Amino acid sequence: MTDWRDLRTRVMSAVVMAPVALGCVWLGGIWFVGLVALAVAAMGWEWHRMSGGAPRMMAIGLIYIGPGALALLWLRDDAVVGIWNVGFLFAVVWASDIGAYLVGRMIGGAKLAPSISPGKTRSGALGGLVAVAVVGAVVGGLWGMVVAVLIGLAAQIGDLLESGIKRHFGVKDSGWLIPGHGGVLDRVDAVLIAAPVAALIGWHFAHGGMLWR
């Protein structure tokens, strides 16, 4: 029988967080910078908690967290297209997460990377990629689908990477700040890897325009 016991808590947390995040994306400026800064501070605290504050592990945490935060700020910096690019990034990451969660719970099957994250399945990974492909195709046709899949793959890598980090430190969750999700790192792990990929696509292909064009 499929276990949906955590779904209600996850949905309630998302209902609270999503409007705040999207509102800050819409407002931009100090609001978005403040949101990113707050998230970085929370992630830094969680990393300190997991690593025990060792200087070498704290340096690795900076390398892990910093590029994603900077990429988000760079993507939103453009007053004309920044809001749409960050919104597209968030839509793809959320679609990947939702698609993987729903399909993985309903179908199950072979594990994706059992030594890293026993709960993740290949069917869930595929479901996440199908979901992001649909989002990309609706927004930007064929190229939008390609961009969305690339960002979606990066999001899944980010999810697996954080699972490996938690396994290394011997913890189940990075923290407890977000009910149903654990810590902030647990919630934005996909964004930390997907945002730099989106920024590279924007810099190399979009030339300051929409990511999906």
Helices and strands as residue ranges (DSSP letters): H 7-27, H 29-51, H 55-77, H 82-107, E 111-113, E 117-121, H 122-169, H 184-201, I 202-206
